[in-house]
């Protein structure tokens, strides 16, 4: 109960006394901003499976980067773009549902990563654990700078394509009639999603970035109904998850990335429970929920 009896030592001192905790805090907040603005569209468009597949699709690029000795960030981004291109190619030439093509590539890319890591050339790639599960407490100024650039690109892209994403999400035919080029907008969204995932995997880990990509935006959609407010609320929930997750990890010596991701999931479950209880006690004759809008 130290967080109540000695709030300074529990809540504040870890950040004031440790540079690595301050760096971890800034890195986590940048990840939240980056993933929440893109994750809002992932949740609203029902693209969660694609986000999960893309998060795992970067693994072959990371593994090859270890084997051949080049930047893991470059390897991850090339693999993410290859998966995006593959999904669009299969979607354009296959009569099968979109989730089928995503599932096939998901399995293929994941299997390729395992083959590379299990080969004699990749036998020394044990450091991949850092990219699978994150190393937020080990980030430095250079990592923060790269994350800040990626976050600026992601947020700028979401602002630039906001109208196209909004219309495409709720009425793709209307988007086409308005000349908003939904295919181009969809490709742009996938690229921004790839940037967010690649920029975040070194902080919270490849296997955990999905929690931040979906958890805070999903919780936000249960609380507010306008797209800009969903993004703002998602960033707030994600920021709270980062702060609480880091402190719990610090005081209990648990994995920081996993603890932050688990906190984000816990926030979603709490919000889901609260909204479910609220709906249960509201009269069926009450006003309908406000529809999602972009304003």
Backbone torsions as a table, in degrees:
resi	resn	phi	psi	omega
1	UNK	NA	17.3	-178.8
2	UNK	-60.3	-27.2	-179.3
3	UNK	-66.3	-16.1	175.5
4	UNK	-103.5	-40.9	-175.7
5	UNK	-81.0	-29.4	179.1
6	UNK	-135.9	69.5	-172.8
7	UNK	-60.6	-35.2	-179.3
8	UNK	-62.6	-48.6	-177.9
9	UNK	-66.2	-31.6	-175.5
10	UNK	-86.9	-43.2	-172.1
11	UNK	-93.9	-35.4	-169.5
12	UNK	-105.3	-47.4	-172.6
13	UNK	-57.6	-37.9	178.2
14	UNK	-56.5	-33.4	-179.9
15	UNK	-83.4	-34.6	-179.4
16	UNK	-77.1	-28.1	-174.6
17	UNK	-96.0	-10.3	-174.1
18	UNK	-133.0	119.2	178.4
19	UNK	-63.5	-39.4	-177.6
20	UNK	-63.5	-30.8	177.6
21	UNK	-72.7	-37.3	176.8
22	UNK	-65.6	-43.8	177.2
23	UNK	-62.0	-41.0	178.7
24	UNK	-63.3	-38.7	179.3
25	UNK	-63.8	-48.7	179.7
26	UNK	-63.2	-41.1	178.9
27	UNK	-63.3	-44.1	179.4
28	UNK	-63.1	-40.7	179.3
29	UNK	-66.2	-37.6	176.5
30	UNK	-65.8	-40.2	176.8
31	UNK	-61.1	-43.4	-179.4
32	UNK	-61.4	-46.6	179.9
33	UNK	-62.0	-42.6	-178.3
34	UNK	-64.9	-47.9	-174.7
35	UNK	-79.3	-29.0	-175.8
36	UNK	-70.6	-40.8	-178.0
37	UNK	-69.1	-37.5	176.1
38	UNK	-77.0	-40.0	-178.2
39	UNK	-62.7	-27.0	175.7
40	UNK	-58.4	-45.1	179.2
41	UNK	-71.6	-33.1	176.7
42	UNK	-61.0	-43.8	-179.8
43	UNK	-70.3	-46.9	-176.8
44	UNK	-64.9	-32.4	-178.4
45	UNK	-92.5	1.8	179.5
46	UNK	67.1	39.3	-176.5
47	UNK	-106.1	23.5	-175.5
48	UNK	-61.8	-40.1	179.2
49	UNK	-63.2	-39.9	177.6
50	UNK	-63.2	-42.5	178.7
51	UNK	-60.9	-42.2	178.5
52	UNK	-64.3	-44.5	-179.7
53	UNK	-63.2	-41.4	-179.2
54	UNK	-68.0	-36.8	177.5
55	UNK	-61.0	-36.8	177.4
56	UNK	-83.8	-23.5	-177.1
57	UNK	-67.3	-17.0	179.4
58	UNK	-79.3	-11.8	-174.6
59	UNK	-60.9	-41.5	177.6
60	UNK	-60.4	-38.2	178.3
61	UNK	-64.1	-39.8	177.9
62	UNK	-65.4	-43.7	-179.5
63	UNK	-62.8	-44.0	178.7
64	UNK	-64.8	-35.6	177.8
65	UNK	-62.7	-38.8	176.5
66	UNK	-65.6	-43.5	-176.3
67	UNK	-65.0	-43.1	-174.6
68	UNK	-99.3	-2.0	171.5
69	UNK	76.6	32.4	174.6
70	UNK	-116.5	-179.3	-172.8
71	UNK	-59.9	128.1	177.4
72	UNK	-67.7	-29.6	177.4
73	UNK	-64.9	-43.9	177.3
74	UNK	-63.0	-45.0	179.8
75	UNK	-60.7	-42.9	179.8
76	UNK	-64.7	-42.3	-178.0
77	UNK	-67.6	-39.8	177.9
78	UNK	-63.4	-42.6	178.9
79	UNK	-64.4	-39.5	179.1
80	UNK	-64.3	-44.4	178.1
81	UNK	-64.4	-37.0	177.7
82	UNK	-62.9	-39.2	179.3
83	UNK	-69.9	-40.8	176.8
84	UNK	-59.7	-45.7	179.5
85	UNK	-63.8	-39.7	179.5
86	UNK	-64.7	-41.2	178.5
87	UNK	-62.8	-45.6	179.0
88	UNK	-64.9	-37.4	-179.5
89	UNK	-66.9	-47.2	179.8
90	UNK	-65.9	-38.7	178.8
91	UNK	-61.1	-37.9	-177.2
92	UNK	-75.7	-25.7	-172.8
93	UNK	-118.5	6.3	-178.8
94	UNK	-123.5	138.8	176.1
95	UNK	-80.3	-2.3	-177.2
96	UNK	-74.8	156.8	177.3
97	UNK	-59.8	154.3	-176.0
98	UNK	-60.7	-38.5	-177.3
99	UNK	-66.3	-22.1	176.8
100	UNK	-67.7	-46.7	178.9
101	UNK	-64.4	-38.3	178.2
102	UNK	-64.2	-44.0	-179.5
103	UNK	-62.9	-41.2	179.5
104	UNK	-63.0	-48.0	179.7
105	UNK	-67.0	-37.0	177.4
106	UNK	-54.8	-53.7	-178.9
107	UNK	-63.8	-43.0	-178.5
108	UNK	-62.0	-46.7	-179.0
109	UNK	-67.2	-40.3	-179.8
110	UNK	-66.0	-42.4	178.4
111	UNK	-63.9	-40.4	178.0
112	UNK	-60.5	-41.8	179.0
113	UNK	-61.8	-43.3	-179.9
114	UNK	-64.6	-40.5	178.6
115	UNK	-61.6	-45.4	-179.5
116	UNK	-64.0	-44.4	-177.3
117	UNK	-70.3	-25.7	-178.8
118	UNK	-90.2	-8.1	179.9
119	UNK	-76.4	165.6	179.4
120	UNK	-64.1	-32.3	178.8
121	UNK	-67.5	-30.5	-178.2
122	UNK	-102.3	15.1	-175.3
123	UNK	-64.6	-23.4	-177.7
124	UNK	-93.4	12.5	-173.8
125	UNK	-87.4	29.5	177.5
126	UNK	-59.3	-25.1	177.8
127	UNK	-64.8	-9.7	177.0
128	UNK	-61.1	-20.9	175.9
129	UNK	-55.4	-33.3	178.3
130	UNK	-61.7	-38.3	-177.5
131	UNK	-84.6	-21.7	175.9
132	UNK	-76.7	-38.1	-171.9
133	UNK	-121.3	-0.9	172.8
134	UNK	87.8	160.3	177.1
135	UNK	-147.9	58.4	-173.2
136	UNK	-63.8	-30.6	-179.8
137	UNK	-80.5	-1.6	178.7
138	UNK	-110.4	9.6	-179.0
139	UNK	-75.0	148.6	178.6
140	UNK	-119.9	-174.8	-179.2
141	UNK	-57.5	-38.5	178.7
142	UNK	-64.0	-41.4	177.2
143	UNK	-62.8	-41.1	179.3
144	UNK	-64.0	-39.6	179.8
145	UNK	-64.1	-44.1	179.1
146	UNK	-64.6	-40.7	178.5
147	UNK	-64.8	-38.2	179.1
148	UNK	-64.6	-41.3	178.7
149	UNK	-63.9	-46.3	179.6
150	UNK	-62.4	-38.8	178.7
151	UNK	-65.3	-41.7	178.3
152	UNK	-62.3	-41.3	178.7
153	UNK	-63.7	-44.4	-177.4
154	UNK	-65.1	-49.5	-179.3
155	UNK	-64.2	-42.4	177.8
156	UNK	-61.0	-41.1	178.7
157	UNK	-65.9	-39.7	178.5
158	UNK	-64.9	-39.9	177.7
159	UNK	-65.8	-43.9	-178.0
160	UNK	-62.6	-41.2	-175.6
161	UNK	-100.2	14.3	-173.6
162	UNK	-55.4	-48.8	-176.6
163	UNK	-63.6	-43.4	180.0
164	UNK	-64.4	-43.9	178.6
165	UNK	-62.2	-40.7	-176.4
166	UNK	-65.0	-51.9	-177.9
167	UNK	-65.9	-40.7	-179.1
168	UNK	-63.5	-34.7	-178.2
169	UNK	-65.7	-40.3	-173.4
170	UNK	-101.8	-20.7	-179.7
171	UNK	-161.5	90.8	-177.6
172	UNK	-65.4	-34.2	177.9
173	UNK	-63.5	-43.0	177.3
174	UNK	-63.0	-37.9	177.8
175	UNK	-61.7	-39.3	179.1
176	UNK	-68.0	-40.3	179.7
177	UNK	-66.7	-30.6	179.3
178	UNK	-82.5	0.7	179.4
179	UNK	73.8	26.3	-176.7
180	UNK	-88.5	-0.7	174.8
181	UNK	52.0	73.1	-175.7
182	UNK	-59.5	-32.4	179.0
183	UNK	-65.6	-43.1	176.9
184	UNK	-64.3	-41.8	179.2
185	UNK	-63.7	-39.1	178.8
186	UNK	-65.3	-41.7	177.8
187	UNK	-63.8	-39.6	178.8
188	UNK	-63.4	-40.5	178.7
189	UNK	-63.4	-40.9	178.9
190	UNK	-64.8	-39.1	178.2
191	UNK	-65.7	-44.1	178.0
192	UNK	-62.8	-37.6	176.8
193	UNK	-62.6	-42.8	178.4
194	UNK	-62.5	-42.4	178.8
195	UNK	-61.4	-44.6	-179.6
196	UNK	-62.2	-41.9	-178.7
197	UNK	-68.6	-47.9	-177.8
198	UNK	-63.9	-39.3	-178.7
199	UNK	-70.5	-22.3	-172.8
200	UNK	-101.4	-13.8	-170.7
201	UNK	-68.9	-28.5	179.1
202	UNK	-72.8	-20.3	-177.1
203	UNK	-90.0	-61.7	-177.1
204	UNK	-99.4	-6.3	177.6
205	UNK	94.5	145.6	-178.2
206	UNK	-60.0	-39.2	-176.9
207	UNK	-80.0	-10.8	-176.1
208	UNK	-112.4	-12.8	-177.9
209	UNK	-62.0	-28.2	-179.8
210	UNK	-61.6	-33.0	179.6
211	UNK	-62.8	-39.9	179.3
212	UNK	-78.4	-27.5	-179.8
213	UNK	-70.6	-31.5	-173.7
214	UNK	-114.4	-39.6	-173.2
215	UNK	-57.1	-61.3	-179.7
216	UNK	-60.9	-44.5	177.2
217	UNK	-63.0	-37.6	179.2
218	UNK	-64.0	-42.7	177.3
219	UNK	-64.3	-39.0	-178.2
220	UNK	-64.8	-36.5	-179.6
221	UNK	-66.1	-21.2	176.9
222	UNK	-80.6	-15.9	-175.0
223	UNK	-104.5	-36.3	-177.7
224	UNK	-132.6	166.8	-170.8
225	UNK	-127.9	-4.2	175.6
226	UNK	-101.2	136.7	-171.6
227	UNK	-55.5	-49.2	179.4
228	UNK	-58.5	-38.5	179.6
229	UNK	-71.8	-29.6	174.2
230	UNK	-61.8	-44.2	179.3
231	UNK	-62.8	-46.2	-179.3
232	UNK	-62.4	-45.4	-179.7
233	UNK	-65.3	-39.3	178.4
234	UNK	-62.2	-41.9	177.8
235	UNK	-62.7	-41.0	178.3
236	UNK	-63.2	-44.7	178.9
237	UNK	-65.0	-42.6	178.6
238	UNK	-63.4	-41.3	179.0
239	UNK	-62.6	-42.1	177.0
240	UNK	-62.9	-37.7	178.1
241	UNK	-64.2	-39.5	179.1
242	UNK	-64.5	-49.9	-177.2
243	UNK	-62.4	-50.9	-177.9
244	UNK	-66.4	-42.5	179.7
245	UNK	-62.1	-42.6	178.1
246	UNK	-62.7	-43.9	-178.0
247	UNK	-67.9	-41.5	176.9
248	UNK	-62.2	-42.4	178.5
249	UNK	-62.6	-42.8	-178.3
250	UNK	-64.2	-45.4	-175.2
251	UNK	-79.3	-20.2	-176.6
252	UNK	-116.7	4.4	176.4
253	UNK	56.1	49.2	175.9
254	UNK	-109.5	169.2	179.5
255	UNK	-64.8	123.9	-172.4
256	UNK	-65.7	-47.7	-178.0
257	UNK	-60.9	-46.0	-179.8
258	UNK	-65.7	-37.1	-179.5
259	UNK	-67.3	-40.8	176.8
260	UNK	-63.5	-44.4	179.8
261	UNK	-63.4	-41.0	178.9
262	UNK	-64.7	-36.2	177.5
263	UNK	-65.1	-40.3	177.9
264	UNK	-61.9	-41.8	177.5
265	UNK	-65.6	-39.7	179.0
266	UNK	-62.6	-39.8	176.7
267	UNK	-59.8	-43.7	179.1
268	UNK	-60.9	-44.2	-179.0
269	UNK	-64.8	-38.1	177.7
270	UNK	-64.9	-45.8	179.4
271	UNK	-63.7	-42.7	179.2
272	UNK	-61.0	-44.3	179.5
273	UNK	-63.4	-45.0	-178.1
274	UNK	-63.9	-43.9	-179.5
275	UNK	-69.7	-33.2	177.6
276	UNK	-66.4	-42.5	177.6
277	UNK	-64.0	-41.4	179.8
278	UNK	-61.9	-43.7	178.5
279	UNK	-64.1	-34.1	-177.9
280	UNK	-67.2	-31.5	-177.1
281	UNK	-94.3	-9.7	178.2
282	UNK	-81.4	138.1	-179.4
283	UNK	-61.8	141.2	178.0
284	UNK	-62.1	-19.6	179.2
285	UNK	-86.8	1.6	-178.9
286	UNK	-70.8	172.3	-178.6
287	UNK	-65.6	148.6	178.9
288	UNK	-70.9	156.0	177.7
289	UNK	-62.7	145.7	-179.1
290	UNK	-69.6	130.4	-178.4
291	UNK	-68.2	155.1	176.0
292	UNK	-66.6	135.1	175.5
293	UNK	-137.4	169.8	-178.8
294	UNK	-95.6	-7.0	-176.5
295	UNK	-97.9	NA	NA
